Amino acid sequence: MKNFIKLLFVFLILPFIANAQDDEKKEEKVKEKLERPAYESATLIDNPTNVLFSKNALEVQMQHRFGEINGNKNDLAGFYGAANIRIALSYAIHERLTVGFGTTKDSWLQDYNWKLSLLRQTRSNSMPISVSYYGNMTVNARKSKESKSGGFYHIQDRYSFFNQLIIAKRLSANVSLQIAPSVSHFNLVDKTMKNDMVAISFGGRIKFSSQSAIIFDYSQPLTQFDSKPKPGLSIGTEFSTSAHAFQIFLTNYKGIVPQQNYMMNENDFFNGDFMIGFNITRVYNF
């Protein structure tokens, strides 16, 4: 009889133990909730951000750079000058993986790109940063005679590649920063250049209202060669809604595709070689 009473007591108390364990697991899950995105868009002026969208989301991008402000005095601060445009689509196969395609006016660049989320910042700060990998393969579709390198003799001469590790942190509701080392590679370059460029970029966003922010981006080439590419500096503002992001800024980078900027930029921001640019993104959730 005593044994029966003991067994009955154990069976009665088991549900309470199980519920207590479930409550502990729920508390752990709450503690490990992901931090809100550090940025509103997958692009911070001239460099990608760590942002990836929910599964099956489609991001439409339009990036535009007007002519140089200090160029022809009759081109209305670059608005009538030679512009560069990139139009692109990015699709989220998974909440951690996005693939995309873009086409750029200058050099007829066709880029196939991808972004992978490696680490994600949590609200409990158990993971204090977000880390993402961005890469692309770009094809120069110009006619061979238009190449600055003297011509494309093989199909692989048209290829270039870009790999970047994006380390970002949302410091507060209003401040986000990122640092991103990168490697650019061109299969064919001018004799005064090297095929590879190691570089690093710094960027951030400071919100001054619920939908507006100041944004900045600085990119520093590290590999040295004879035709020294100039560092990139961009500063502007961003206006965003739940599905749109509009960035308008001053920049001395006109290439738009990252490796083109890091390897080929001849504009010196502090010498007045900058232009007005804007990025527009729209996200569709399916």
N, C-alpha and C positions, 0 to 999 in steps of 0.2 A: 504493500500500500504506500509506504514511504517513497519507494522508487517511482511509483506511478505519479505521486504528487510532484516529485522533483522533475520528471520528464514534462509534466503538464506546465510547470513553471518555466522551463526552458523554452517550450514552444510558444508560450505567451509572450516572453520577453524578446524572442528573435525578431519579430517585426519592428520593434522599437530600435534594436541595434542596426537593422538594415536601413531603416529610415534615417538614423543618425549618420550612417556612412554615406547615404545618398545626399544628405544635406551638406556634408563635408566636400563631396565631389562637386556639388553645385557651386559652393563657395569658391573652390579652386578654379572652376570654369569662369566665374565672374571675374576673379582676379586676373585671369589670363586673357581677358577680352582685348582684342586688337585696338591699337590707337587709331584715331581718325587719320585719314590720308594727310601727308605733309603738304601736298599741293593739290590744286584743283584740276590741273592738266597733266598729261603725260610728257609735256615739253615745257622747259623753263628757258624761254627765249631761244638760245642756240644749242642747248644740250637737253637730252632726255632727263626726266625725273624718275623717281622710283615708283611712280604711280602705275598700277595695273587695275583694270576695271573688273567688275563682276562677270562671271561666265556668260558668254553669248552677247556681250556688249560690243557695239561697233562705234569706233571713234573716227570721225571725219575731220581731217586737218587741212587748213589752208595757211601757208606761210608766204609772206610777201616782203621783199626788200626793194625800196625805191632806189633811185640813183644817188650818188654821193652829194651831200649838201654843198660842199665846197667845189663842186665840179663846174659845169657850164653855168654862168651867172643868169642865163635866160631860161633855165629849166625848172624854175619855181621850187627851189630847195630840194631838187631831186625828183619831184613828182613827174616831170616830163622827161627825166633821164632814163637810161637803160635799167629796167627792173629785172629782178629775179623772182621766180614764183615756184613753189612746190605744193602739189596737191597729193594727199595721201589718205589711205584707209588703214586702220588697225583693228583686228578682231581678237577678242579674248576667247581662246579655246578653253581655257581654264582660268580660275581666279588668280593663278600664279603664272600663267603663260599667255602671251599675246604675240601674234604674228601680223605683219603688215607689208604694204607695198606703197611706194611713192614715186612720183615722177617730177623732175626738176628741170626748169627751162634752160639754165646755163649748162652747157656741155651735154645736154640731153641725158641727164643721169637718171637711171632706173634703179631704185634701191629696194632690196628685199630685206626686211628687218624683223627682229624678234626681241622680246624682253622676258626675262625670267625672274620671278621673286624668289630669293634665297632665304632671307630672314625678314621677319616682320615685327615692327616695334609693338610692344604691348602696353596697356594702360598702367599695369602694375609695375612697369619698368624692369620686369624680369628679363626682357629683351629690350635693351635701351635704344637700339637703332634698327633701321631697315636697310637691307642690302639687296640690290637687284643687279642683274647682268643684262646689258644691252649690246646687241651686235647687229651688223648689217653686211650684206654683200651688194656692191654697187657696180652697175655696168655703164660705161661711157658709150652712148649710142651715136656720137658724132661720126661724120664721114672721116675716113682715115687721114685725109689731107689737112683736116682742121685741127689735128692733134698738135699741141705745143711740143710734144716729144719727138716730132718728126714723122709720125705715122704709126698706125697699128698694123704690125706685120702678122700677129697671131691673135686669135680670139681672146686668149687669156691676157693680152696686153691691155684690154679694156677693163679689167677687173680691179676693184679696190675693196678693202675690207676695214671694218672698224669694230673694236671690242672695248667695252667700257664697264667698269664696276662702279655702281652708284651707291654711296653710303649716305643715307639721309636720316635726319632726326627732327621730329616735331617737338621743339623746345617748350612751346606753350600754345595756347589757342591762337595766338597771333604771330608767332615767329617759327619759321622752319628754315633749316640750313642743309646743305649737302656738299660733299666733296667727291670728285669722280676722276680717278686715274684712268688713262686710256692708252690704247695702242692703235695707230693707223697704219695701213699697209697699202701701197700701190705696186702693182706688178711692173708697171712701166713708168719711169720718172725721167726728168731732165738730168743731164750729166752733173749739174751743180747740186743735186739733191741726193738724199738717201731714200731707200724704199720704205723704211719704217720710221715712224714718229711716235715717241713716248711723250705724253702730255698729261696735264692735270687741270681740272676746273673746279671752281668754287662758286656756289650760287646760293640764293636764298629768297625768302618772301617775308615781308613784314606787313601784316594787315592793319589798316587804319579804319576800317569799317567792316560790317558783316559780309559785304560783297566786293570790297576793293582792297588792293594791296600795292605796295611798292615791291618791285622785283629787280634782281640784279644777277649778273652772270659774268664770271671772269675765267678765261681759258689761257693757260700758259704752256706753250710748246717747250719741251725739255731737250729733245735731240737737236744737236747743232750741225748745220751744214752751210755751204757757201751762200746760197740764197735763203737768208734767214727769214722764216715766216714771223709775222708780227703777232703778239698776243691779242686775244679778243676781249673786248670790254663792252658790256651792254647794261643799260639801266632803263627802267620804264615802269609802267603801271599795269595792273591786271584787274579786270572787272569780270565777275563770274556769277553764274546762277547754278542751279542743280545739274543742268545739262550742258551749259555753254561756258566757255572761257575765252575772253578777248584780251590779248596783250598788245600794247603799243609801246614802242621803245626807240632809243637811239642805239645803234650798234655799228661796229666797224667790220663785222663779219657779213659777207654777202653770199657765201657759198651755200648756206642752209644745210646741206649734207655734211655731217661732222668732219669726216676725214678731208673733205675739200677745204674746209676752214682751217683746220690745224696744219695742213701741209702747204697750202697755196696762198694764204692771206698776205697781202702786201699793204693793207691799209693800217695806218697808225692813228689810233683814236685821238691821241693827244696832239697830233699834227692837223687835226680837223678832218681826217679822212673817215667820216662816219655818215650814216644814212638813217632815215626813218624806216622802221619796219613794223609789221604787225603779224600776229598769229591768231587764228580763229579756230576753235575746236568745238565740235558738237558730238555728244555721246547719245547713242540710241541703245536702249535696253530691250532685248528680245526675250 
